[in-house]
Structure formats: structure tokens, C-alpha cells
């Protein structure tokens, strides 16, 4: 994938753990079938359960939902879910990769590893969303993305099954916006419209 083709694809990266699958469903089913962004999801699930999540989301979403494939290019208008016990990352060519490193990372696939790879390798429009979950995975990565000027969102406390991951991000001031699930889809739709307006200008 060339840099020229990659620049035409806004990207949304989503990370979550305990309580996040139901929130994912609520957000993604509101996105229209002509939604132009690519969406990557790192959810704390082992490979078997991740395949089940793909099946559930694909039934309720207007956008196609698939499991991430090693070496696959990021495609506009698609939802891709990590389906490995290894970490989902994006390489400098904008392709999906699985990495076993760091092996001592407690949470797999790690949201921080996905966000960190994007901070290094993705220079085009990017939004990142951190959902309900235990621990602090994703908070440092979200902060790195905010510092680069990307649009960062965390889930607000009252709607979280476990507030650990969003709380850690809020404590670092890593989020541009703290939103309830019912407001996230609209926020992402408006963000994409802003990107499209800038591209037309």
C-alpha cells in the first residue's frame, strides 16, 4: 500500500476489555453502510471468543466485519477485529501484523501495543476509542496518540462495567472527549465528516 492510497483512509482504532463487547455492538450498529473509515478493534479475548465476536458484530452491522489477517491492507468501510492471542499492530506500510512481543504483556491482544504502533506508523487521520475494562491497558497509547494531535475518546464512568481502562486514560488527560456509548457513533460520524471536508477543501 502506498502512502498516497493510505492518505485517503481515515482510521478508527478501538480497544476494550470487560464490558466492552456490548458497547462495541451499540456503537458499530449505528454506523451507516457508506461510512468511509476503516475500524480496527483490539478486544481482550482469546482467539476462539474473538471469532464469536466477529460473527455477532457482522450480523448487526451494516459494515462488513472480519477477523484481522496477517499482512492484510487496511481497507476503508470495514471493521476488523483482532483474532489472535498475539498483539494486533499496524506496520509502516499500513498493513496488519500480529506480534508475540512483548511476551510479558499481561493483556492480549494489548490495546497499548495497537495504539503505540499507530503512533509510530500512521500519519493520516486517526481516531482512537478506549472502552470499559479492567487495568490500565490502552491509557498510555491513547495519550501518545493525543499528543500527536489525533482524536481520542474514552467511555464515561457510569456506563462502564469496569472503569479501570478509561479511568487510567482520564487520569493521564489522554482523551479529547469522554462520552457515553450512545454518543460515540455520532462523534465518530462527525469526525469523519470533518476529515472529508478538509480533503475537499
C-alpha distance (Angstrom), angle and dihedral (degrees) to the residues before:
residue distance angle dihedral
X1 . . .
X2 3.79 . .
X3 3.76 125.4 .
X4 3.82 88.8 -114.6
X5 3.80 92.9 58.7
X6 3.78 93.0 42.1
X7 3.79 92.8 55.5
X8 3.80 91.1 65.1
X9 3.81 92.8 61.2
X10 3.80 120.9 80.9
X11 3.80 109.5 -155.0
X12 3.80 131.9 -148.8
X13 3.82 118.7 -165.3
X14 3.81 118.2 -164.8
X15 3.78 128.4 -170.1
X16 3.79 130.5 -175.6
X17 3.77 148.6 146.0
X18 3.81 133.7 -177.6
X19 3.79 110.0 21.7
X20 3.79 94.7 6.4
X21 3.85 101.9 106.7
X22 3.79 93.5 68.1
X23 3.80 90.2 46.7
X24 3.80 90.0 49.1
X25 3.78 89.3 53.9
X26 3.79 92.2 50.2
X27 3.80 92.7 50.3
X28 3.79 101.8 40.2
X29 3.80 97.5 46.4
X30 3.81 88.5 61.3
X31 3.80 93.7 58.9
X32 3.82 113.4 100.8
X33 3.81 122.8 -119.4
X34 3.82 90.2 -112.5
X35 3.82 92.9 54.1
X36 3.82 102.9 138.8
X37 3.80 101.9 -154.5
X38 3.78 128.2 95.5
X39 3.81 114.2 -127.2
X40 3.82 124.8 -152.9
X41 3.80 120.9 -169.0
X42 3.80 128.2 -161.9
X43 3.81 107.0 -174.3
X44 3.81 123.5 173.9
X45 3.80 96.3 -112.5
X46 3.78 132.4 119.1
X47 3.79 119.0 -114.4
X48 3.81 96.3 -91.6
X49 3.80 95.8 50.9
X50 3.81 91.3 42.0
X51 3.81 89.2 60.8
X52 3.78 88.6 53.3
X53 3.79 90.6 51.8
X54 3.81 90.0 52.7
X55 3.81 90.5 52.9
X56 3.81 93.3 48.6
X57 3.80 94.4 47.6
X58 3.79 93.1 45.4
X59 3.80 90.4 56.9
X60 3.80 95.2 53.2
X61 3.82 102.9 33.9
X62 3.79 128.1 83.0
X63 3.80 88.8 -148.1
X64 3.83 119.0 73.3
X65 3.81 114.0 -99.7
X66 3.80 121.3 -155.2
X67 3.78 140.3 160.9
X68 3.79 116.8 -98.9
X69 3.81 113.7 -97.8
X70 3.80 122.5 -154.1
X71 3.81 110.6 -102.5
X72 3.81 94.6 9.8
X73 3.80 118.4 145.9
X74 3.78 118.8 -120.9
X75 3.80 109.7 -105.1
X76 3.78 130.1 -158.3
X77 3.80 116.9 -116.9
X78 3.80 95.6 25.3
X79 3.80 138.8 110.6
X80 3.80 115.9 -143.6
X81 3.81 124.1 -172.0
X82 3.79 125.9 -162.2
X83 3.80 108.0 -111.7
X84 3.79 102.3 -177.5
X85 3.77 138.5 79.2
X86 3.81 85.3 -125.6
X87 3.79 123.0 82.8
X88 3.79 120.2 -85.7
X89 3.81 111.2 -133.0
X90 3.80 138.1 164.9
X91 3.81 119.3 -126.4
X92 3.81 128.4 -144.2
X93 3.81 90.7 -91.2
X94 3.78 91.5 57.3
X95 3.81 94.4 -107.2
X96 3.79 128.6 134.8
X97 3.77 118.7 -107.4
X98 3.79 136.9 176.8
X99 3.80 118.6 -138.7
X100 3.80 129.6 -172.3
X101 3.83 89.2 -159.5
X102 2.93 129.2 130.2
X103 3.79 88.8 39.6
X104 3.81 92.1 -175.5
X105 3.83 92.9 58.8
X106 3.80 103.5 121.6
X107 3.77 96.2 -152.7
X108 3.80 118.3 62.5
X109 2.91 125.4 -136.7
X110 3.79 88.3 24.3
X111 3.79 118.6 -142.5
X112 3.80 89.4 -156.6
X113 3.81 90.8 57.2
X114 3.81 91.8 52.0
X115 3.80 93.1 46.5
X116 3.81 92.1 44.6
X117 3.81 92.1 52.7
X118 3.80 89.8 51.3
X119 3.80 91.6 48.9
X120 3.81 88.1 57.1
X121 3.80 102.7 35.2
X122 3.80 109.8 26.3
X123 3.80 117.9 76.2
X124 3.79 99.3 164.1
X125 3.84 130.9 85.6
X126 3.79 109.7 -49.1
X127 3.79 137.6 175.4
X128 3.80 122.6 -173.1
X129 3.79 127.1 -161.6
X130 3.81 126.6 -165.0
X131 3.80 116.4 -162.4
X132 3.80 138.8 -172.4
X133 3.78 117.8 -47.7
X134 3.78 148.6 125.4
X135 3.79 121.2 -91.2
X136 3.80 127.8 10.4
X137 3.81 103.9 -71.8
X138 3.79 110.9 144.5
X139 3.80 98.1 20.1
X140 3.81 97.4 100.2
X141 3.78 91.8 42.1
X142 3.80 91.3 50.4
X143 3.80 89.8 51.4
X144 3.81 90.9 51.7
X145 3.80 89.6 52.8
X146 3.80 93.3 48.0
X147 3.79 90.5 51.1
X148 3.79 87.8 56.2
X149 3.80 90.2 55.1
X150 3.80 98.7 -103.4
X151 3.80 123.1 143.6
X152 3.82 109.3 -100.1
X153 3.81 127.8 -171.5
X154 3.79 134.3 -176.4
X155 3.79 130.2 -170.2
X156 3.78 115.3 -105.2
X157 3.79 118.4 -113.9
X158 3.81 104.6 -111.4
X159 3.81 93.5 58.4
X160 3.82 95.6 47.8
X161 3.80 121.5 103.1
X162 3.81 85.2 -156.6
X163 3.80 118.5 13.4
X164 3.81 97.0 -161.9
X165 3.81 102.9 104.9
X166 3.83 97.6 39.5
X167 3.81 90.4 42.9
X168 3.80 90.9 54.4
X169 3.79 90.1 50.5
X170 3.80 93.1 48.2
X171 3.81 90.6 49.6
X172 3.82 88.3 56.5
X173 3.83 92.2 46.5
X174 3.80 86.5 -121.5
X175 3.80 97.1 143.9
X176 3.78 128.6 81.2
X177 3.82 87.9 -166.0
X178 3.82 135.5 20.6
X179 3.79 108.0 -156.5
X180 3.78 144.1 172.8
X181 3.83 114.0 -116.5
X182 3.80 92.4 -108.7
X183 3.81 89.8 60.2
X184 3.80 98.4 45.8
X185 3.80 99.3 78.6
X186 3.80 91.9 51.8
X187 3.81 90.4 47.6
X188 3.81 91.3 52.5
X189 3.80 92.6 45.9
X190 3.80 90.3 52.0
X191 3.81 90.9 46.5
X192 3.80 91.1 54.4
X193 3.82 90.7 48.5
X194 3.79 89.2 54.8
X195 3.79 90.4 52.0
X196 3.81 91.8 48.8
X197 3.80 91.3 49.6
X198 3.79 90.4 52.0
X199 3.82 91.0 50.1
X200 3.83 91.3 51.7
X201 3.80 94.8 46.3
